Amino acid sequence: MKLYYAPGTCSLACWIVLEWSGADYEVEKVDYASEEYKKINPLATVPAVDIGEARMMTQAGAILQYIAERYPERNLGSNEGIVNHFEFSETISFLTGDFHPAYWPLFSPQRYTTLTDEKSIEAAREASFARIDRVMTYLDNLIGDTNHIYQNKRTVLDAYAFVMARWSVKTPKPWSEYPNVARFMEAMQQDEAVKKVLELSNK
């Protein structure tokens, strides 16, 4: 399995989970805006993963679930039972559909205004802060008094939430100001796989 990643992006969650899973894998750092990478993934996004099929597979949520299902002995996915599956699917949908998009205006504010002056661009960026606070608060409530996102167990959701919650340091209210998120983040930062991926991805 080969993972294409870029530093600081949600693709690092897939790398962390590959470490947790004990998979035989390799990674390649890419410039996802480059023409060369667009030949690999025309969407010009990371992550992408080559699993030996006819085409490259994409989308972080789908990749994370694939890894969990491919290595069931690591117990990184949903608990058994339809309601447990529902909760797991709901949570990963929150991370992909609400949490991640909340940050888009922060990183690409020019996409959210037709104006081009610096003041308008900055206003678009600042408009993201309220939505980011809303999803971070929701995440804080999901974690509750545990150190995990889902049912007090380590799953692929932990890696996904961890990588994206780190982005909150670019807002007026960083993750350290959400008590449950802070506890979760501090625990994740002590994880050996997390430390390894963060170190290697920044080289």
LOZA-486291 format. One record per residue (C-alpha): z, x, y; residue in three letters. Coordinates in steps of 0.25 Angstrom, whole numbers, plus 5000, padded with zeros to 4 digits. Each point is the difference from the previous one (the first is absolute). Example, Ala and Ser with C-alpha at 12.3 -4.5 7.8 and 13.67 -1.06 7.14 Angstrom:
2
ATOM,zz,xx,yy,res
ATOM,5031,5049,4982,ALA .
ATOM,4998,5006,5014,SER .
This chain:
203
ATOM,zz,xx,yy,res
ATOM,5000,5000,5000,MET .
ATOM,4996,5005,5014,LYS .
ATOM,5007,4995,5013,LEU .
ATOM,4993,5002,5013,TYR .
ATOM,5011,5000,5011,TYR .
ATOM,5002,5004,5015,ALA .
ATOM,5013,5005,5006,PRO .
ATOM,5009,4989,5005,GLY .
ATOM,4993,4989,4995,THR .
ATOM,5004,4989,4989,CYS .
ATOM,4992,5008,4990,SER .
ATOM,5013,5009,4999,LEU .
ATOM,5006,4988,4993,ALA .
ATOM,4990,5001,4989,CYS .
ATOM,5003,5015,4998,TRP .
ATOM,5015,4998,5000,ILE .
ATOM,4998,4989,4989,VAL .
ATOM,4991,5009,4992,LEU .
ATOM,5011,5010,5000,GLU .
ATOM,5010,4990,4995,TRP .
ATOM,4991,4995,4989,SER .
ATOM,4998,5014,4994,GLY .
ATOM,4985,4998,5001,ALA .
ATOM,4989,5011,4998,ASP .
ATOM,4994,5000,5014,TYR .
ATOM,4994,5008,5011,GLU .
ATOM,4999,4997,5015,VAL .
ATOM,4990,5004,5011,GLU .
ATOM,5003,5000,5015,LYS .
ATOM,4989,4993,5007,VAL .
ATOM,4995,4997,5014,ASP .
ATOM,4998,4985,4998,TYR .
ATOM,4991,4999,5012,ALA .
ATOM,4990,5010,4995,SER .
ATOM,4987,4997,4995,GLU .
ATOM,5003,5008,4988,GLU .
ATOM,5011,4991,4996,TYR .
ATOM,4993,4987,5004,LYS .
ATOM,4991,5004,4988,LYS .
ATOM,5012,4999,4991,ILE .
ATOM,5006,4987,5007,ASN .
ATOM,4991,4993,5009,PRO .
ATOM,5012,4993,5006,LEU .
ATOM,5004,5013,5006,ALA .
ATOM,5015,4998,4996,THR .
ATOM,5010,5006,4992,VAL .
ATOM,5005,5000,4989,PRO .
ATOM,4989,5000,4990,ALA .
ATOM,5001,5003,4986,VAL .
ATOM,4990,5005,4989,ASP .
ATOM,5005,4995,4986,ILE .
ATOM,4987,5003,4993,GLY .
ATOM,4993,4986,5002,GLU .
ATOM,4987,4997,5006,ALA .
ATOM,5005,5000,5014,ARG .
ATOM,5012,5005,5009,MET .
ATOM,5011,4991,5001,MET .
ATOM,5008,4997,5013,THR .
ATOM,5011,4992,5006,GLN .
ATOM,5014,5006,5000,ALA .
ATOM,5006,4987,4994,GLY .
ATOM,4990,4999,4989,ALA .
ATOM,5001,5015,4997,ILE .
ATOM,5016,4999,4999,LEU .
ATOM,4999,4988,4991,GLN .
ATOM,4990,5007,4991,TYR .
ATOM,5009,5013,4998,ILE .
ATOM,5012,4991,4997,ALA .
ATOM,4992,4993,4989,GLU .
ATOM,4994,5012,4995,ARG .
ATOM,5013,5007,4998,TYR .
ATOM,5009,4988,4996,PRO .
ATOM,5011,5009,4994,GLU .
ATOM,5004,5005,5014,ARG .
ATOM,5003,4986,5003,ASN .
ATOM,4995,5001,5014,LEU .
ATOM,4994,4986,5001,GLY .
ATOM,5005,4985,5000,SER .
ATOM,5011,4995,4990,ASN .
ATOM,4996,4991,4990,GLU .
ATOM,4999,4985,5003,GLY .
ATOM,4991,4992,5008,ILE .
ATOM,5010,4998,5012,VAL .
ATOM,5002,5015,5000,ASN .
ATOM,4985,5003,5000,HIS .
ATOM,4999,4990,5011,PHE .
ATOM,5011,5008,5008,GLU .
ATOM,4993,5013,4998,PHE .
ATOM,4986,4995,5004,SER .
ATOM,5006,4993,5012,GLU .
ATOM,5007,5013,5004,THR .
ATOM,4987,5009,4998,ILE .
ATOM,4992,4989,5008,SER .
ATOM,5010,5001,5011,PHE .
ATOM,4999,5015,5001,LEU .
ATOM,4985,5000,4999,THR .
ATOM,4998,4987,5009,GLY .
ATOM,5011,5000,5010,ASP .
ATOM,5007,5014,5000,PHE .
ATOM,4988,5009,5001,HIS .
ATOM,4992,4992,5010,PRO .
ATOM,5011,4999,5009,ALA .
ATOM,4998,5015,5003,TYR .
ATOM,4985,4999,5002,TRP .
ATOM,5001,4998,5015,PRO .
ATOM,5010,5011,5001,LEU .
ATOM,4990,5010,4995,PHE .
ATOM,4987,4994,5004,SER .
ATOM,5003,4992,5013,PRO .
ATOM,4986,5001,5005,GLN .
ATOM,4996,4990,4989,ARG .
ATOM,5009,4989,5006,TYR .
ATOM,4995,4999,5014,THR .
ATOM,4986,5000,5006,THR .
ATOM,5005,5008,5012,LEU .
ATOM,4999,5015,5000,THR .
ATOM,5009,5005,5011,ASP .
ATOM,5013,5007,4996,GLU .
ATOM,5009,4989,5004,LYS .
ATOM,4994,4990,4992,SER .
ATOM,4999,5009,4988,ILE .
ATOM,5015,5003,5001,GLU .
ATOM,5003,4985,5002,ALA .
ATOM,4993,4997,4987,ALA .
ATOM,5008,5011,4993,ARG .
ATOM,5013,4995,5006,GLU .
ATOM,4997,4986,4995,ALA .
ATOM,5002,5005,4986,SER .
ATOM,5014,5003,5001,PHE .
ATOM,5005,4986,4999,ALA .
ATOM,4992,4997,4987,ARG .
ATOM,5005,5014,4994,ILE .
ATOM,5014,4996,5003,ASP .
ATOM,4998,4986,4993,ARG .
ATOM,4994,5007,4987,VAL .
ATOM,5011,5011,5001,MET .
ATOM,5011,4989,5001,THR .
ATOM,4994,4993,4988,TYR .
ATOM,4999,5013,4992,LEU .
ATOM,5015,5002,5004,ASP .
ATOM,5003,4986,4994,ASN .
ATOM,4992,5003,4987,LEU .
ATOM,5008,5013,4997,ILE .
ATOM,5014,4993,5003,GLY .
ATOM,5011,5008,4994,ASP .
ATOM,4991,5008,4991,THR .
ATOM,4992,5012,5001,ASN .
ATOM,4987,4994,4995,HIS .
ATOM,4990,4989,5005,ILE .
ATOM,4999,4992,4987,TYR .
ATOM,5012,4995,4991,GLN .
ATOM,5008,5013,5002,ASN .
ATOM,4991,5009,4992,LYS .
ATOM,4990,5011,5003,ARG .
ATOM,4986,4995,5000,THR .
ATOM,4987,5003,5007,VAL .
ATOM,5004,4991,5011,LEU .
ATOM,5010,5011,5004,ASP .
ATOM,4990,5010,5002,ALA .
ATOM,4991,4991,5008,TYR .
ATOM,5011,4995,5009,ALA .
ATOM,5005,5014,5002,PHE .
ATOM,4987,5006,5005,VAL .
ATOM,4997,4989,5010,MET .
ATOM,5015,4999,5005,ALA .
ATOM,4999,5014,5005,ARG .
ATOM,4990,4996,5010,TRP .
ATOM,5010,4992,5008,SER .
ATOM,5005,5013,5006,VAL .
ATOM,4988,4998,5009,LYS .
ATOM,5006,4988,5006,THR .
ATOM,5013,4997,5009,PRO .
ATOM,5008,4996,4987,LYS .
ATOM,4998,5010,4989,PRO .
ATOM,5004,4997,4985,TRP .
ATOM,5014,5006,5003,SER .
ATOM,5004,4988,5008,GLU .
ATOM,4998,4990,4988,TYR .
ATOM,5013,5003,4992,PRO .
ATOM,4994,4996,4986,ASN .
ATOM,4987,5007,5003,VAL .
ATOM,5007,5012,5004,ALA .
ATOM,5008,5001,4987,ARG .
ATOM,4987,4998,4992,PHE .
ATOM,4993,5010,5008,MET .
ATOM,5011,5011,4999,GLU .
ATOM,5001,4998,4985,ALA .
ATOM,4984,5001,4999,MET .
ATOM,5000,5013,5007,GLN .
ATOM,5009,5006,4990,GLN .
ATOM,4991,4996,4989,ASP .
ATOM,4993,5013,4994,GLU .
ATOM,4986,4993,4999,ALA .
ATOM,5001,4996,5014,VAL .
ATOM,5004,5013,5005,LYS .
ATOM,4989,5007,4992,LYS .
ATOM,4989,4990,5005,VAL .
ATOM,5004,5001,5015,LEU .
ATOM,5000,5015,4999,GLU .
ATOM,4987,5002,4993,LEU .
ATOM,4993,4989,5008,SER .
ATOM,5003,5007,5013,ASN .
ATOM,4994,5014,4996,LYS .
